[in-house]
Amino acid sequence: MNATDSFESNFTHCPSIDDFRNRVYSTSYSFITVFGLVGNGLALVVLIKTYHKRSPFHVYIVNLAVSDMLCVMTLPLRVLYYVNKGHWEYGDFVCRISSYALYVNLYCSIYFMAAMSVTRFLAIVFPVRNLQLVTVTRARLVCVGIWVFICLSSSPFLMSGQFVDPSTKKTKCFEPPKGQQLQKLLMLNYLSLVLGFSFPFLVILVCYAGIVRVLLSRAHACRGQQNIGAKAIRMIVIVLLTFLISFMPYHVQRTVHLSFLSRADTTCSERIAMQKSVVVTLCLAAANSCFDPLLYFFSGEGFRRHLSSLQLSKMGSTLHKTPKLRTDAGSEPVENVS
């Protein structure tokens, strides 16, 4: 506590990064909102249209897209907060839910990716057992378990809401903890670092190592197995890039930053650099909602084919509504696709 009090007293002499923070957050969250809504919205349309062809992998993708949409829909509130120069006007309940939604999405995304990786692993490494172990019903139960586990374990983020800054008289939200709250957040950070990030990431790495080993041993496999292998490789690349760009920098930086806050022997330049790195890595973490549509497009089961089918169906319906363009040749591609 003495170290924390000393840090806070010294921190008042450092220049504020509010202008940098407000500018970066408002700009980044605006782009993430647009791309996230478009990408995940389009994905949900395709996934719902093809729901009759659902598979365990399809179930995980739908839940991942829903999680991303719920998170992206709260980002405009953050944009308004930072455009308004750090003044919150939407009530304590909305403040808590907005903070909570970001972390629920973050860890649901990690766990859904882990579940998808295990599904691909079983399909490639144990193709016979896969038919018995992996079913749509079990995938739904796994998704329910993930939602319940993440929502309950993220509930501490509901404990901190809005407050009034005594120096500026502004109502604040999404601000870092101070005093005794810092010690609680340190414990929560280590718990989430192990259960929310390290454990599922280790599962993903083990699955990918097994997949790559089997694919290398099947260099002369049949065409069907090669297609499955190509989907698996695309998924491996996208998931690992998402972890390296979004999840890993955020968790590493958050752990370093919280440890940094408990120290009193820090300079002003170090504090400013650390605060700016918090802003950048949190934006990268929120951007995972934009990367997930790439996962649906490049590794989803028939996602591109279904998307093309929907586009051709719309073109076909447009041609049928226009008498001058209604020809047999124009309708053949739609019939062949369906």
N, C-alpha and C positions, 0 to 999 in steps of 0.2 A: 504493500500500500504506500509506503514512503517513496519507493521508486516511482510509482505511478503518479503520486502527487508532485514529485519533483519534475517528472516529465511534463505534466500539464502546466506547471508554472513556467518552465523554460519554453514550452511550445508557444506561449502567447507572444514571445518576442520574434517568432519566425514569420516571414511573409506568408500570406494566405494563398492557397492555390484554388480558391473558389472560382475565379474566372476560367482557369484551365479546366477544372472539373465540370463546371456548368456547360462549357462549350463542347467538350469531348463527349460527355454523357448524352446531352441533348441530340447531338449529331449522330452518334453511334446508335442510340436506341431508336432514332427515327428510321435509319436505314434498316436496322434489324426488324423493326415492325413491318415495314413495307415488304421486304423480301420474305420474312417469315410468314406473313399472312398469305401472300401470293403462293409461295412454294408449298406450304402445308395445306392451304385451302384447296389448291389444285390436286394435291395428293389425296386428300380426304374424299374429294369428288370421285376420283378414279377408284379408290379403295372401296367406297360405298357402292358404286356402280357394279363392281366385280365381287361383291360380298358373297354371292352364291358359289364362287370358286375359291372360297377361303381355305387356308392351310394354317398350320401353326406359325409359320413365318409371317403370313398375312396378318394374323391376330396381333403379333408383336408390333408390326409396322403401324397398324391402326392405332394402337395404344400410344405409340411413340408420337404419332402425328397429333393426336388429341392432347397429349401433354404439352407439346410445343405450342399448339394453338392457345391453350389456356394461359401459358406464360406470355406469349406475344401480345395477347389482348390486354395485359396489365402494363405493358411498357409505355403506352401513351401517357399514362399517369406520371411515370417517371420523367418523361420528356417535358410535360407541363411543369413539373416541380423544378427541374433545372433551368428551363426557360424563364421561370419566375424567380430565378436567382436564389434558389434554395428556400422557398416559402411554400408550405403545404396548406392547402385549403379544402381538403376533401374528407376530413374526419379521421378519427383514430382507427376505426374499424377497417376502412379502406387502406390505410397506411399499413396495418398489420397484414392484411390479406395480400397486398402487393409485394411486400417483402417475402412472405411465405411462399407465394406462387413461384417466384424465381428459383428458390432452392428446391422446391418439390420437382419442378421441371428438370433442374440440373441433375438430381440424383435418380429420378425416374428414367431419364435419358441414358444414364450410365448403366442402370440395371436392365433396361430393355435391350440395350446393345449387347450386354453380357448374355442375356437369354437368347437373342438371335444368334450369337456366336456359338453357344452350346448346341442350338438346333442344327446349324450348319455342320458343326463338328460331328454330331451323331449321324447325320445324313451321309457324310463322306467316309468317316472312319468306321462306323458300325451301321452300314446300310440295312442289314437284316433286322437287327435289334431296333433300329430307328422306327420301323413300321409299328412296333408294339409300344415303344416307350414314348414317342412323340405323337400326340394326337391334338386335335383342335380343342377338345374339352380340357385336357391337361394344360394346354397353352393358356386358356382362359383362366384357369385356377392360378397359374403362375402369375399372370397379369394382375389378378385381384390381390394376390399376396404381395406383389411389388407395390401396388398402390397403397395398401393398408400399412405396410412396413415403412414406406417413405413418408407418408402423410403423418404417421404417429411420431417417427423419429425426427421429423422436421418441425414438430409442434413448438419446440422452444423458441423458434423464430417468431411465433405469434405473441410471445411475451413482451416484446419491445415495440412500442407504438410511437405516436407523435409526442413531442414535448416542445416547450417554449424555451428558446435560447435567451438567457437573461441579459446577455450583452447586446444582442440585436433586436430582441423582442419578436423575432420571427418564429413561426411554428415549423418545427423541423421533422423530417422523416428520412429514413435510409441513412442515418448518420452513424459513425463508428461509436462503439461503447467507451465509457470512461469509468474510472474508479473500480468498484467492486464487480461491475458487470464484465470487466475485462477478464477477471479470473475465471468466471463462469464460461465465457466464450472460448478461453484457452482450452478448457476441458472438452467443450462441444466440438472444437476444431479437431482435436486429436481423435475423438470418437468418429467424426465424419470422415477424417482422413483415412482411417483404417477401414471402417465398414462401408463408407460411401464411395471411396475412390480406390484405395489400394487393393482390397479384396476382389471386387469385380474386375479390376484391371488385370490382376494376376490370373483370374479365371479366363479372361479373354486371351491373354498371351499364351496360356497353356493350350487352349483350344486351337489357336492359330498355328502354334508349333506342330500340333498333331495333324492339322489340315495340310500344311505345307509338306510335311514328311510323307503323307500318303499320296499327295498329288505328284510329288517327284518320283515316287515309285510306280506311278501309273502313267508314265510318259506316253505309252502306246495304247491308251484306253480308247474305248469306243466313243463315238461322237456325243452320245447322250451324257456320258460321264465327263467329257471335256467341257460341255456346256455348264454342268454343275460346278466343275472346278473353276471355270472362268467367273461365274457369279461369286464363288467363295473368295477368289483373289480380289475381285473388285470390292467386296465387302471389307476384306482385311485392310486394304489400302485406305478406304474412306474412314473406317472406324479408327484406325491408328492415327490418321491425320487429324481427326476430330479430337482425339485424346491429346495429341502433341500440341495442337494449336489452342484448343479451348480449355480442356479440363486440367491438364497437368500444370501449365503456367499459373492458373488461378490457385490451385491447391498448394503448390510450392510457395508462391508469393504470399498467400494468406497466412501460412504457418510462419514464414519468416517475419512477416509484418507484425503479427500478434506477439511474437517473442521480442521483436524490436520495441514495441510499445511499453514493455515492462522494464526497459533499460533507462537509466538516467544519464549515461555517458555518451550521448549522441549529439552530433552537431546539427546545425540548422539545415545545411545542405543535404545531409543524409536523410533528415526527416522529410524534406520536400521531395527528394528523389523517391523515397519509399511511398509517399502518398500518391505521387503520380503513377507509380507502378501499380498501385491498387486500382486506380481508375482504368488503366489500360487492360489489366488482366480480367477485371470484372466485365468489361465490354466484350472481351474475347470469350468469356464463359457464357455470357448471354447469347453470343452469336452462334452457339451450337444449334439453335433453332433454325438457322439458315443452312447449316451443313447437312442436317438430317434429310431434306428432300433429295440431296444427291444420293443418299443411301437407298431411298426408294427407287430412284430412277435407274441407277446403275446395277443394283443387286437385288431388287425386288423381283418376285416371281411373276414374269410376264407383265410388269408394270408398264414398260415402254410399248409393248404390243397393245395393251388395253388402252393406253393413252392415245395411240395412233388410231385405234378402232373407234374411240369416242369422237375424235376429230373428223374421221371419215364419215361417221354416222351423221354428224352435224352438217357436213358438206352435202351429204346425200339428201338430207331433209330440206336443205336450202334449194338444191336443184329441183326437187319434186315440187316445191312451192313456186318455182319460176317456170311457167309453161314453155318459154322460148328455149330454155336450156335443158328441158327434160328429154333425155335420150336414153336408149338402152345401153349405149357404150358408157355413159356417165354413171349408170347405176351398178354396173358389174363389179367395180372394185369394192363397193360396200357389201355386196352379197358374198364375195369371196372372203372378206375379212371376217364376217360374222359366222 
